[in-house]
Amino acid sequence: MFAHTGGTGVLPVPDWLLAYIGAAAMLGTAAALRATWPAPRRAPVDPVPPTPIAVHAGHVIGLLVYAGTVAIAIVGPDSSAANLAPWLVAVVWWVGLPIGCLLLGDVVRHLNPFVPVVALLERGRTRSERSMPTWTSAAFLASWSWYLLAYFRPGSPRALATFMLVYALAAIAGGMFWGRRWLATGEAFGAISAAVARIGIRGWRSTPPVEGTAALMIVWIGSTAFDGFAGNVTYWGEVLGSSIGWTRTLLNTVGLLWITAIVAGGFLAVVRVAERGQREEEGDRRLFAPLGVALVPLAVGWFLGHDITLLLGEGQNAIALASDPLGRGWDLFGTFDHTIKYSIIAEPWVAWLQVALIAIGHAATVVLLHELAMERLSPRAAMRTTWAAAVLASLSIIAALLLVLT
């Protein structure tokens, strides 16, 4: 349904050469860190006590927009080309969310549509405190990734409405069981918003990390990589063949799990290198969660590098359809006849922007993981971990650039 277009034929440098230059840059980053960053530099962050989320106007607005989008998906035309909802959710919201979080901070915390519902249902009830799990955000994101990339009808407005209603019920049930505070990071979009905001303009490493970040980022990177793999690699098209319906969904599900498992395996290898170098006084501490914070820049770079063309190109459909959200022949904002200029995604600056996003995200991950390793390991063990991260980033940037630009 939604076309991703890379920079094939636009850049003056061959794609394969850019990929290997990127890999060399990752190894060069590790070498530079070895020479210039021999000790931790980050000031320790004081833990912030968790506070309940109060209902504000932004949450009510978020609820109204969520409900309105579901209504448009149900009442509007049963066609992805004529219904605003799929474009609004899968293009504008999904791709625009990390951009908004980088620039504005934790957007979802102020617009969470599930907070007012949970607050209303909790009224007059006493609830015992329960420890909040760290896996739920990754599970919610996996469900969204499955719907968008594996399900055979992701562009169907009615299917989208069903998914959004089921997702909302699950999020509200989680809020009722674990408390309203869980909503800030317990479901996928809230967790992504909080994690990305930490590396954004307004929150650069100034707040504690989101619990469950490692698993969340692995799912995010895996789904982005599978999206690029499925759309740009001939092999996967041959695997799918002429399959349709649930058979196609099953094959895509296996592929999504396969790519995500590769991402998880690569990161676990780095974690294993780090854990073998722990100081004796620290004992056998698991570093999967602490080091997982370093995956956030890489995930953001992968995702935006791959999907920025989706927002620039297909996002224009949302502008046109906003004037006639219910398919009644309206022109509320005078944009119904808006000319969609797909040629913008073929501009050289777009391809260079994709390269820059991917390169910066990978380099930032190597730097941040080096800092986190320095805080927890001996200098020698930390540097060994940094080299392992640089190797992983080198392989990742080769894959990212080749899948995005071809």
C-alpha positions as a Markdown table, in Angstrom:
| # | Residue | x | y | z |
|---|---|---|---|---|
| 1 | Met | 0.0 | 0.0 | 0.0 |
| 2 | Phe | 2.6 | 2.6 | 1.1 |
| 3 | Ala | 5.5 | 2.9 | -1.3 |
| 4 | His | 9.0 | 3.4 | 0.1 |
| 5 | Thr | 11.5 | 4.9 | -2.4 |
| 6 | Gly | 15.2 | 5.2 | -1.9 |
| 7 | Gly | 17.8 | 7.2 | -3.8 |
| 8 | Thr | 18.6 | 4.8 | -6.6 |
| 9 | Gly | 20.4 | 6.6 | -9.4 |
| 10 | Val | 20.3 | 9.9 | -7.5 |
| 11 | Leu | 23.6 | 9.9 | -5.6 |
| 12 | Pro | 26.9 | 10.4 | -7.5 |
| 13 | Val | 28.5 | 7.6 | -5.3 |
| 14 | Pro | 27.6 | 3.9 | -5.8 |
| 15 | Asp | 25.4 | 2.5 | -3.1 |
| 16 | Trp | 27.8 | -0.3 | -2.3 |
| 17 | Leu | 30.7 | 2.2 | -1.9 |
| 18 | Leu | 28.7 | 4.4 | 0.5 |
| 19 | Ala | 27.8 | 1.3 | 2.5 |
| 20 | Tyr | 31.4 | 0.3 | 3.0 |
| 21 | Ile | 32.5 | 3.9 | 3.7 |
| 22 | Gly | 29.8 | 3.8 | 6.4 |
| 23 | Ala | 31.2 | 0.6 | 7.9 |
| 24 | Ala | 34.7 | 2.0 | 7.9 |
| 25 | Ala | 33.4 | 5.1 | 9.6 |
| 26 | Met | 32.0 | 3.0 | 12.4 |
| 27 | Leu | 35.3 | 1.3 | 13.0 |
| 28 | Gly | 37.0 | 4.7 | 12.8 |
| 29 | Thr | 34.6 | 6.0 | 15.4 |
| 30 | Ala | 35.7 | 3.2 | 17.8 |
| 31 | Ala | 39.4 | 4.0 | 17.1 |
| 32 | Ala | 38.7 | 7.7 | 17.8 |
| 33 | Leu | 36.9 | 6.8 | 21.1 |
| 34 | Arg | 39.9 | 4.7 | 22.2 |
| 35 | Ala | 42.2 | 7.6 | 21.7 |
| 36 | Thr | 40.0 | 10.5 | 23.0 |
| 37 | Trp | 37.5 | 9.0 | 25.5 |
| 38 | Pro | 39.3 | 6.9 | 28.1 |
| 39 | Ala | 36.9 | 7.5 | 30.9 |
| 40 | Pro | 33.2 | 8.2 | 31.5 |
| 41 | Arg | 32.1 | 11.7 | 30.8 |
| 42 | Arg | 28.5 | 11.7 | 31.5 |
| 43 | Ala | 27.3 | 13.2 | 34.7 |
| 44 | Pro | 25.3 | 10.7 | 36.8 |
| 45 | Val | 21.5 | 11.2 | 36.5 |
| 46 | Asp | 19.6 | 11.4 | 39.7 |
| 47 | Pro | 16.7 | 8.9 | 39.7 |
| 48 | Val | 13.3 | 10.6 | 39.3 |
| 49 | Pro | 10.5 | 9.2 | 41.5 |
| 50 | Pro | 7.7 | 8.0 | 39.3 |
| 51 | Thr | 4.5 | 10.1 | 39.5 |
| 52 | Pro | 1.0 | 9.3 | 38.5 |
| 53 | Ile | -0.2 | 10.7 | 35.2 |
| 54 | Ala | -2.9 | 13.3 | 35.7 |
| 55 | Val | -5.5 | 13.9 | 33.1 |
| 56 | His | -4.9 | 17.1 | 31.1 |
| 57 | Ala | -6.5 | 18.7 | 28.0 |
| 58 | Gly | -3.9 | 17.1 | 25.8 |
| 59 | His | -5.0 | 13.6 | 26.8 |
| 60 | Val | -8.6 | 14.5 | 26.0 |
| 61 | Ile | -7.6 | 15.9 | 22.6 |
| 62 | Gly | -5.6 | 12.7 | 22.0 |
| 63 | Leu | -8.7 | 10.6 | 22.9 |
| 64 | Leu | -10.9 | 12.6 | 20.5 |
| 65 | Val | -8.4 | 12.3 | 17.7 |
| 66 | Tyr | -8.0 | 8.5 | 18.3 |
| 67 | Ala | -11.8 | 8.0 | 18.4 |
| 68 | Gly | -12.2 | 10.3 | 15.4 |
| 69 | Thr | -9.7 | 8.3 | 13.4 |
| 70 | Val | -11.4 | 5.0 | 14.2 |
| 71 | Ala | -14.8 | 6.6 | 13.2 |
| 72 | Ile | -13.3 | 7.7 | 9.9 |
| 73 | Ala | -11.9 | 4.2 | 9.3 |
| 74 | Ile | -15.4 | 2.7 | 9.9 |
| 75 | Val | -17.7 | 5.3 | 8.3 |
| 76 | Gly | -15.5 | 6.5 | 5.5 |
| 77 | Pro | -14.9 | 4.8 | 2.2 |
| 78 | Asp | -13.7 | 1.2 | 2.4 |
| 79 | Ser | -10.7 | 2.0 | 0.3 |
| 80 | Ser | -7.2 | 2.8 | 1.3 |
| 81 | Ala | -6.9 | 5.3 | -1.6 |
| 82 | Ala | -10.0 | 7.3 | -0.4 |
| 83 | Asn | -10.0 | 7.0 | 3.4 |
| 84 | Leu | -8.0 | 9.4 | 5.5 |
| 85 | Ala | -7.4 | 7.0 | 8.4 |
| 86 | Pro | -4.7 | 4.7 | 7.0 |
| 87 | Trp | -2.6 | 7.6 | 5.8 |
| 88 | Leu | -3.1 | 9.5 | 9.0 |
| 89 | Val | -2.0 | 6.5 | 11.2 |
| 90 | Ala | 0.5 | 4.6 | 9.1 |
| 91 | Val | 2.2 | 7.6 | 7.5 |
| 92 | Val | 1.7 | 10.9 | 9.4 |
| 93 | Trp | 1.6 | 9.5 | 12.9 |
| 94 | Trp | 3.9 | 6.6 | 12.6 |
| 95 | Val | 6.7 | 8.4 | 10.8 |
| 96 | Gly | 6.1 | 11.8 | 12.3 |
| 97 | Leu | 6.2 | 10.6 | 15.9 |
| 98 | Pro | 10.0 | 10.2 | 16.3 |
| 99 | Ile | 10.5 | 13.5 | 14.5 |
| 100 | Gly | 8.2 | 15.2 | 16.9 |
| 101 | Cys | 9.8 | 13.6 | 19.9 |
| 102 | Leu | 13.3 | 14.6 | 18.7 |
| 103 | Leu | 12.1 | 18.2 | 18.4 |
| 104 | Leu | 9.5 | 18.6 | 21.1 |
| 105 | Gly | 10.1 | 15.9 | 23.7 |
| 106 | Asp | 7.8 | 13.2 | 25.0 |
| 107 | Val | 4.8 | 13.9 | 22.8 |
| 108 | Val | 2.7 | 10.9 | 23.7 |
| 109 | Arg | 3.0 | 11.6 | 27.5 |
| 110 | His | 1.0 | 14.8 | 26.8 |
| 111 | Leu | -1.4 | 13.3 | 24.2 |
| 112 | Asn | -2.0 | 9.8 | 25.5 |
| 113 | Pro | -5.5 | 8.9 | 24.5 |
| 114 | Phe | -5.9 | 6.0 | 27.0 |
| 115 | Val | -5.2 | 8.1 | 30.1 |
| 116 | Pro | -8.7 | 9.7 | 30.3 |
| 117 | Val | -10.5 | 6.3 | 29.8 |
| 118 | Val | -8.4 | 4.6 | 32.5 |
| 119 | Ala | -8.9 | 7.6 | 34.9 |
| 120 | Leu | -12.6 | 7.4 | 34.4 |
| 121 | Leu | -12.8 | 3.6 | 35.0 |
| 122 | Glu | -10.5 | 4.0 | 38.0 |
| 123 | Arg | -12.7 | 6.6 | 39.7 |
| 124 | Gly | -13.8 | 5.5 | 43.1 |
| 125 | Arg | -11.8 | 2.3 | 43.0 |
| 126 | Thr | -8.9 | 1.3 | 45.2 |
| 127 | Arg | -6.1 | -0.5 | 43.4 |
| 128 | Ser | -3.2 | -2.3 | 44.9 |
| 129 | Glu | 0.3 | -1.4 | 43.5 |
| 130 | Arg | 1.7 | -4.0 | 41.1 |
| 131 | Ser | 5.2 | -4.1 | 39.7 |
| 132 | Met | 5.2 | -3.1 | 36.1 |
| 133 | Pro | 6.7 | -5.5 | 33.6 |
| 134 | Thr | 9.3 | -4.4 | 31.1 |
| 135 | Trp | 8.2 | -6.5 | 28.1 |
| 136 | Thr | 4.8 | -5.0 | 27.4 |
| 137 | Ser | 6.0 | -2.1 | 25.2 |
| 138 | Ala | 7.9 | -4.5 | 22.9 |
| 139 | Ala | 4.9 | -6.8 | 22.7 |
| 140 | Phe | 2.6 | -3.9 | 21.7 |
| 141 | Leu | 5.1 | -2.7 | 19.1 |
| 142 | Ala | 5.4 | -6.3 | 17.7 |
| 143 | Ser | 1.6 | -6.3 | 17.2 |
| 144 | Trp | 1.7 | -3.0 | 15.3 |
| 145 | Ser | 4.7 | -4.2 | 13.2 |
| 146 | Trp | 2.9 | -7.4 | 12.5 |
| 147 | Tyr | -0.3 | -5.6 | 11.4 |
| 148 | Leu | 1.7 | -3.1 | 9.2 |
| 149 | Leu | 4.2 | -5.5 | 7.6 |
| 150 | Ala | 2.8 | -9.0 | 7.8 |
| 151 | Tyr | -1.0 | -8.8 | 7.7 |
| 152 | Phe | -2.2 | -9.1 | 4.1 |
| 153 | Arg | -4.6 | -6.1 | 4.3 |
| 154 | Pro | -2.9 | -3.3 | 6.3 |
| 155 | Gly | -4.4 | -0.6 | 4.1 |
| 156 | Ser | -8.0 | -1.7 | 4.7 |
| 157 | Pro | -9.8 | 1.1 | 6.7 |
| 158 | Arg | -12.0 | -1.5 | 8.4 |
| 159 | Ala | -9.1 | -3.7 | 9.4 |
| 160 | Leu | -7.3 | -0.7 | 10.7 |
| 161 | Ala | -10.3 | 0.2 | 12.8 |
| 162 | Thr | -10.4 | -3.3 | 14.2 |
| 163 | Phe | -6.8 | -3.2 | 15.1 |
| 164 | Met | -7.0 | 0.2 | 16.7 |
| 165 | Leu | -10.0 | -0.9 | 18.9 |
| 166 | Val | -8.2 | -4.1 | 20.0 |
| 167 | Tyr | -5.0 | -2.1 | 20.7 |
| 168 | Ala | -7.0 | 0.4 | 22.7 |
| 169 | Leu | -8.7 | -2.3 | 24.8 |
| 170 | Ala | -5.4 | -4.0 | 25.5 |
| 171 | Ala | -3.8 | -0.6 | 26.5 |
| 172 | Ile | -6.7 | 0.3 | 28.7 |
| 173 | Ala | -6.7 | -3.2 | 30.3 |
| 174 | Gly | -2.9 | -2.7 | 31.0 |
| 175 | Gly | -3.6 | 0.7 | 32.5 |
| 176 | Met | -6.3 | -0.7 | 34.8 |
| 177 | Phe | -4.1 | -3.6 | 35.9 |
| 178 | Trp | -0.7 | -1.9 | 36.3 |
| 179 | Gly | -2.0 | 1.6 | 37.0 |
| 180 | Arg | -2.2 | 4.8 | 35.0 |
| 181 | Arg | 1.6 | 5.4 | 35.3 |
| 182 | Trp | 2.1 | 2.3 | 33.2 |
| 183 | Leu | 0.6 | 4.1 | 30.2 |
| 184 | Ala | 3.5 | 6.4 | 30.0 |
| 185 | Thr | 5.9 | 3.7 | 28.8 |
| 186 | Gly | 3.9 | 0.4 | 28.9 |
| 187 | Glu | 2.5 | 0.5 | 25.4 |
| 188 | Ala | 4.5 | 0.9 | 22.2 |
| 189 | Phe | 4.0 | 4.5 | 21.2 |
| 190 | Gly | 4.3 | 5.9 | 24.7 |
| 191 | Ala | 7.6 | 3.9 | 25.2 |
| 192 | Ile | 9.0 | 5.0 | 21.8 |
| 193 | Ser | 8.0 | 8.6 | 22.6 |
| 194 | Ala | 9.8 | 8.6 | 25.9 |
| 195 | Ala | 12.9 | 6.8 | 24.6 |
| 196 | Val | 13.4 | 9.0 | 21.6 |
| 197 | Ala | 12.7 | 12.1 | 23.7 |
| 198 | Arg | 15.8 | 11.3 | 25.8 |
| 199 | Ile | 18.1 | 11.8 | 22.8 |
| 200 | Gly | 16.2 | 14.8 | 21.4 |
| 201 | Ile | 16.8 | 18.5 | 21.6 |
| 202 | Arg | 15.0 | 18.9 | 24.9 |
| 203 | Gly | 16.2 | 15.8 | 26.8 |
| 204 | Trp | 19.7 | 14.8 | 25.8 |
| 205 | Arg | 20.5 | 12.1 | 28.4 |
| 206 | Ser | 18.9 | 14.2 | 31.2 |
| 207 | Thr | 16.4 | 11.7 | 32.4 |
| 208 | Pro | 16.6 | 8.0 | 33.4 |
| 209 | Pro | 16.1 | 5.5 | 30.5 |
| 210 | Val | 12.8 | 3.8 | 29.8 |
| 211 | Glu | 12.6 | 0.3 | 31.2 |
| 212 | Gly | 12.3 | -2.3 | 28.5 |
| 213 | Thr | 14.2 | -0.1 | 26.0 |
| 214 | Ala | 16.4 | -2.9 | 24.7 |
| 215 | Ala | 13.6 | -5.2 | 23.7 |
| 216 | Leu | 11.6 | -2.3 | 22.3 |
| 217 | Met | 14.5 | -1.1 | 20.1 |
| 218 | Ile | 15.2 | -4.7 | 18.9 |
| 219 | Val | 11.7 | -5.0 | 17.7 |
| 220 | Trp | 11.7 | -1.6 | 16.1 |
| 221 | Ile | 15.0 | -2.2 | 14.3 |
| 222 | Gly | 13.9 | -5.7 | 13.2 |
| 223 | Ser | 10.6 | -4.4 | 11.8 |
| 224 | Thr | 12.3 | -1.6 | 9.9 |
| 225 | Ala | 15.0 | -3.9 | 8.5 |
| 226 | Phe | 12.3 | -6.4 | 7.4 |
| 227 | Asp | 10.3 | -3.7 | 5.7 |
| 228 | Gly | 13.4 | -2.7 | 3.7 |
| 229 | Phe | 14.3 | -6.4 | 3.1 |
| 230 | Ala | 10.8 | -7.3 | 1.9 |
| 231 | Gly | 10.5 | -4.3 | -0.4 |
| 232 | Asn | 13.9 | -4.3 | -2.0 |
| 233 | Val | 15.3 | -7.9 | -2.0 |
| 234 | Thr | 14.3 | -10.1 | -4.9 |
| 235 | Tyr | 14.7 | -13.2 | -2.8 |
| 236 | Trp | 11.8 | -12.3 | -0.6 |
| 237 | Gly | 9.5 | -11.7 | -3.5 |
| 238 | Glu | 10.4 | -15.2 | -4.7 |
| 239 | Val | 9.6 | -16.7 | -1.3 |
| 240 | Leu | 6.1 | -15.0 | -1.3 |
| 241 | Gly | 5.5 | -15.9 | -4.9 |
| 242 | Ser | 1.8 | -15.7 | -5.7 |
| 243 | Ser | 0.7 | -16.4 | -2.2 |
| 244 | Ile | -2.3 | -14.3 | -1.0 |
| 245 | Gly | -4.4 | -13.9 | 2.1 |
| 246 | Trp | -3.3 | -15.7 | 5.3 |
| 247 | Thr | -0.7 | -17.7 | 3.6 |
| 248 | Arg | 1.1 | -14.5 | 2.7 |
| 249 | Thr | 0.6 | -13.3 | 6.2 |
| 250 | Leu | 2.2 | -16.4 | 7.6 |
| 251 | Leu | 5.2 | -16.1 | 5.3 |
| 252 | Asn | 5.7 | -12.5 | 6.2 |
| 253 | Thr | 5.3 | -13.3 | 9.9 |
| 254 | Val | 8.1 | -15.8 | 9.7 |
| 255 | Gly | 10.3 | -13.3 | 7.8 |
| 256 | Leu | 9.6 | -10.6 | 10.4 |
| 257 | Leu | 10.5 | -13.0 | 13.2 |
| 258 | Trp | 13.6 | -14.1 | 11.3 |
| 259 | Ile | 15.0 | -10.6 | 10.8 |
| 260 | Thr | 14.2 | -9.5 | 14.3 |
| 261 | Ala | 16.0 | -12.6 | 15.7 |
| 262 | Ile | 19.1 | -11.6 | 13.7 |
| 263 | Val | 19.0 | -8.2 | 15.2 |
| 264 | Ala | 18.5 | -9.6 | 18.7 |
| 265 | Gly | 21.4 | -12.1 | 18.2 |
| 266 | Gly | 23.8 | -9.3 | 17.1 |
| 267 | Phe | 23.0 | -7.2 | 20.1 |
| 268 | Leu | 23.2 | -10.2 | 22.5 |
| 269 | Ala | 26.7 | -10.9 | 21.1 |
| 270 | Val | 27.8 | -7.4 | 22.1 |
| 271 | Val | 26.2 | -7.8 | 25.6 |
| 272 | Arg | 28.0 | -11.1 | 26.0 |
| 273 | Val | 31.3 | -9.4 | 25.3 |
| 274 | Ala | 30.5 | -6.8 | 27.9 |
| 275 | Glu | 29.4 | -9.2 | 30.6 |
| 276 | Arg | 32.6 | -11.2 | 30.3 |
| 277 | Gly | 34.6 | -8.0 | 31.1 |
| 278 | Gln | 32.7 | -7.0 | 34.3 |
| 279 | Arg | 34.7 | -5.9 | 37.3 |
| 280 | Glu | 34.9 | -8.6 | 40.0 |
| 281 | Glu | 33.1 | -6.4 | 42.6 |
| 282 | Glu | 30.1 | -6.1 | 40.3 |
| 283 | Gly | 29.6 | -9.8 | 40.1 |
| 284 | Asp | 27.5 | -11.4 | 37.4 |
| 285 | Arg | 25.3 | -8.4 | 36.5 |
| 286 | Arg | 23.1 | -8.6 | 33.4 |
| 287 | Leu | 23.9 | -5.7 | 31.0 |
| 288 | Phe | 21.2 | -6.3 | 28.4 |
| 289 | Ala | 18.9 | -3.6 | 29.8 |
| 290 | Pro | 21.5 | -1.0 | 30.6 |
| 291 | Leu | 23.3 | -1.3 | 27.3 |
| 292 | Gly | 20.0 | -1.4 | 25.4 |
| 293 | Val | 19.6 | 2.3 | 25.8 |
| 294 | Ala | 22.4 | 2.8 | 23.2 |
| 295 | Leu | 20.2 | 1.2 | 20.5 |
| 296 | Val | 17.8 | 4.2 | 20.5 |
| 297 | Pro | 19.9 | 6.4 | 18.1 |
| 298 | Leu | 20.5 | 3.4 | 15.8 |
| 299 | Ala | 16.8 | 2.6 | 15.7 |
| 300 | Val | 15.8 | 6.2 | 15.0 |
| 301 | Gly | 18.4 | 6.5 | 12.3 |
| 302 | Trp | 17.3 | 3.2 | 10.6 |
| 303 | Phe | 13.6 | 4.1 | 10.8 |
| 304 | Leu | 13.8 | 7.7 | 9.6 |
| 305 | Gly | 16.4 | 6.9 | 7.0 |
| 306 | His | 14.1 | 4.3 | 5.6 |
| 307 | Asp | 10.7 | 6.0 | 6.1 |
| 308 | Ile | 11.4 | 9.7 | 5.6 |
| 309 | Thr | 10.5 | 9.3 | 1.9 |
| 310 | Leu | 7.2 | 7.7 | 3.0 |
| 311 | Leu | 6.3 | 10.9 | 4.9 |
| 312 | Leu | 7.5 | 13.2 | 2.2 |
| 313 | Gly | 5.7 | 11.3 | -0.6 |
| 314 | Glu | 2.7 | 9.5 | 0.6 |
| 315 | Gly | 2.1 | 12.0 | 3.4 |
| 316 | Gln | 0.8 | 14.4 | 0.8 |
| 317 | Asn | -2.2 | 12.1 | 0.4 |
| 318 | Ala | -3.2 | 12.9 | 4.0 |
| 319 | Ile | -3.3 | 16.6 | 3.1 |
| 320 | Ala | -5.7 | 16.0 | 0.2 |
| 321 | Leu | -7.9 | 13.5 | 2.1 |
| 322 | Ala | -8.2 | 15.8 | 5.2 |
| 323 | Ser | -10.6 | 17.9 | 3.3 |
| 324 | Asp | -13.0 | 15.0 | 2.7 |
| 325 | Pro | -12.4 | 12.6 | 5.6 |
| 326 | Leu | -15.7 | 10.8 | 5.1 |
| 327 | Gly | -15.7 | 10.6 | 1.3 |
| 328 | Arg | -18.8 | 12.8 | 1.0 |
| 329 | Gly | -17.3 | 15.1 | -1.7 |
| 330 | Trp | -16.4 | 17.8 | 0.7 |
| 331 | Asp | -13.5 | 20.2 | 0.4 |
| 332 | Leu | -13.2 | 21.5 | 4.0 |
| 333 | Phe | -9.7 | 23.0 | 3.8 |
| 334 | Gly | -9.4 | 23.5 | 0.1 |
| 335 | Thr | -6.9 | 20.8 | -0.3 |
| 336 | Phe | -8.9 | 18.0 | -2.0 |
| 337 | Asp | -7.4 | 18.8 | -5.4 |
| 338 | His | -3.9 | 19.1 | -3.9 |
| 339 | Thr | -1.4 | 18.0 | -6.5 |
| 340 | Ile | 0.8 | 15.2 | -5.0 |
| 341 | Lys | 4.4 | 15.7 | -6.1 |
| 342 | Tyr | 6.1 | 12.3 | -5.8 |
| 343 | Ser | 9.1 | 13.7 | -7.6 |
| 344 | Ile | 10.3 | 15.2 | -4.3 |
| 345 | Ile | 11.5 | 11.8 | -3.1 |
| 346 | Ala | 13.8 | 11.6 | -6.1 |
| 347 | Glu | 15.6 | 14.8 | -5.2 |
| 348 | Pro | 19.3 | 14.3 | -4.3 |
| 349 | Trp | 19.0 | 16.1 | -1.0 |
| 350 | Val | 16.5 | 13.5 | 0.2 |
| 351 | Ala | 18.9 | 10.6 | -0.5 |
| 352 | Trp | 21.7 | 12.5 | 1.2 |
| 353 | Leu | 19.3 | 13.1 | 4.2 |
| 354 | Gln | 18.6 | 9.4 | 4.4 |
| 355 | Val | 22.4 | 8.7 | 4.4 |
| 356 | Ala | 23.0 | 11.3 | 7.1 |
| 357 | Leu | 20.2 | 10.0 | 9.3 |
| 358 | Ile | 21.5 | 6.4 | 9.1 |
| 359 | Ala | 25.1 | 7.4 | 9.6 |
| 360 | Ile | 24.5 | 9.7 | 12.5 |
| 361 | Gly | 22.2 | 7.2 | 14.2 |
| 362 | His | 24.8 | 4.4 | 14.0 |
| 363 | Ala | 27.7 | 6.6 | 15.1 |
| 364 | Ala | 25.7 | 7.9 | 18.0 |
| 365 | Thr | 25.0 | 4.3 | 19.1 |
| 366 | Val | 28.7 | 3.4 | 19.1 |
| 367 | Val | 29.5 | 6.6 | 21.1 |
| 368 | Leu | 26.7 | 6.1 | 23.6 |
| 369 | Leu | 27.5 | 2.4 | 24.1 |
| 370 | His | 31.1 | 3.3 | 24.7 |
| 371 | Glu | 30.1 | 5.7 | 27.4 |
| 372 | Leu | 27.7 | 3.2 | 29.0 |
| 373 | Ala | 30.5 | 0.5 | 28.9 |
| 374 | Met | 33.0 | 2.9 | 30.5 |
| 375 | Glu | 30.6 | 3.5 | 33.4 |
| 376 | Arg | 30.2 | -0.2 | 34.1 |
| 377 | Leu | 33.4 | -1.9 | 33.0 |
| 378 | Ser | 37.2 | -1.6 | 33.3 |
| 379 | Pro | 38.7 | 0.5 | 30.5 |
| 380 | Arg | 40.1 | -2.5 | 28.7 |
| 381 | Ala | 36.8 | -4.4 | 28.9 |
| 382 | Ala | 34.9 | -1.3 | 27.9 |
| 383 | Met | 37.0 | -0.8 | 24.8 |
| 384 | Arg | 36.6 | -4.4 | 23.9 |
| 385 | Thr | 32.8 | -3.8 | 24.1 |
| 386 | Thr | 33.1 | -0.7 | 22.0 |
| 387 | Trp | 34.9 | -2.6 | 19.3 |
| 388 | Ala | 32.2 | -5.3 | 19.3 |
| 389 | Ala | 29.6 | -2.5 | 19.0 |
| 390 | Ala | 31.5 | -0.9 | 16.2 |
| 391 | Val | 31.6 | -4.2 | 14.3 |
| 392 | Leu | 27.8 | -4.7 | 14.8 |
| 393 | Ala | 27.2 | -1.1 | 13.7 |
| 394 | Ser | 29.4 | -1.6 | 10.6 |
| 395 | Leu | 27.3 | -4.6 | 9.6 |
| 396 | Ser | 24.1 | -2.8 | 10.4 |
| 397 | Ile | 25.0 | 0.4 | 8.4 |
| 398 | Ile | 25.9 | -1.7 | 5.4 |
| 399 | Ala | 22.5 | -3.4 | 5.5 |
| 400 | Ala | 20.7 | -0.1 | 6.2 |
| 401 | Leu | 22.3 | 1.8 | 3.3 |
| 402 | Leu | 21.9 | -1.0 | 0.8 |
| 403 | Leu | 18.3 | -1.6 | 1.7 |
| 404 | Val | 17.4 | 2.1 | 1.8 |
| 405 | Leu | 19.2 | 3.3 | -1.3 |
| 406 | Thr | 18.4 | 0.4 | -3.6 |
